Amino acid sequence: ILPAKLINGGIAGIVGVTCVFPIDLAKTRLQNQRPGQQIYKNMMDCLVKTVRSEGYFGMYRGAAVNLTLVTPEKAIKLAANDLFRHHLAKDGKGLTVFKEMLAGCGAGMCQVIVTTPMEMLKIQLQDAGRLAAQQQKPIVMTPTKLVATNAVLSRSYNSGNVVSAPRAVSATQIARDLIRTQGIQGLYRGLGATLMRDVPFSIVYFPLFANLNKLGKPSRDESSPFYWAFLSGCAAGSTAAVAVNPCDVVKTRLQSLNKGTIEETYSGVMDCISKIMRKEGPSAFLKGAGCRALVIAPLFGIAQVMYFVGVGEYVLNNTPLSLLSA
């Protein structure tokens, strides 16, 4: 039933986002770095520096947007996939891999309605700290300059008046400004890149999950144990995430409104791809791939467990969980 699916998707999204949001913040900042202006060496370095300069909650910048919109996003994605699978399965026969991919494609196309504005607002908030840090640091990092900069920075941390991005800007403020200046399409900037990322992701993820999950079934009529559903969700999620990472890099760059000094602007998807290729080489398309796999794996693992345990059904019917997971 649809309401139960929406509840499952929503709870899974909220739990998942709360767990992995700092890694997602690191991914955005690593993807937006340009050669010669690298502030962060890797994910851990990024998280440590973020906590040091922006406090613990600095890692959760933009989380409110995500928590608000991840419920409809996950709910649309999971419910749409189920709906398409149901319509594509004729005479109760199993689905072919092609039809599973088709259902995934439909789900990916439905979810961008919510995903694009959510990511657009989240990226501005997540990237603000990187831009602030970049303004404090010299562009060429010689050891002496670095020591001097760090000394200045640590003094300002201790005195409590660290120069950082204006914290007053909220997601609603950014959304209001975008709608005022560019209309509703301002929120849908990077829609093409979001489609390029989410449609292939769903095409890879849903069939892969369904087939991995099938391997854990004790018999045809029984469902696989919940730990198997979790592991299948993790494996399928991280595989699909790494596969579409180049599209995610392009999307992040296109959706970043504020650029640092000497950072490129892009007119569209193809312009972005060619400039990254020319100036940073093919390896730039894998920036943040590890972070993204770490973000997506538990997110989808948790989502599948919520589905299989039947939290939504339990909330609606208040019947024992064991009956629902059957």
Secondary structure, DSSP 8 states (H G I E B T S, - for coil): -HHHHHHHHHHHHHHHHHHHHHHHHHHHHHHH--TT----SSHHHHHHHHHHHH-GGGGGTTHHHHHHHHHHHHHHHHHHHHHHHHHH--TT----HHHHHHHHHHHHHHHHHHHHHHHHHHHHHHHHHHHHHHHHS-SS--HHHHHHHHHHHHHHHHHT------TT--HHHHHHHHHHHH-GGGTTTTHHHHHHHHHHHHHHHHHHHHHHHHHT-SSSSS---HHHHHHHHHHHHHHHHHHTHHHHHHHHHHH--S--TT----SSHHHHHHHHHHHH-GGGGGTTHHHHHHHHHHHHHHHHHHHHHTHHHHHHH---HHHH--
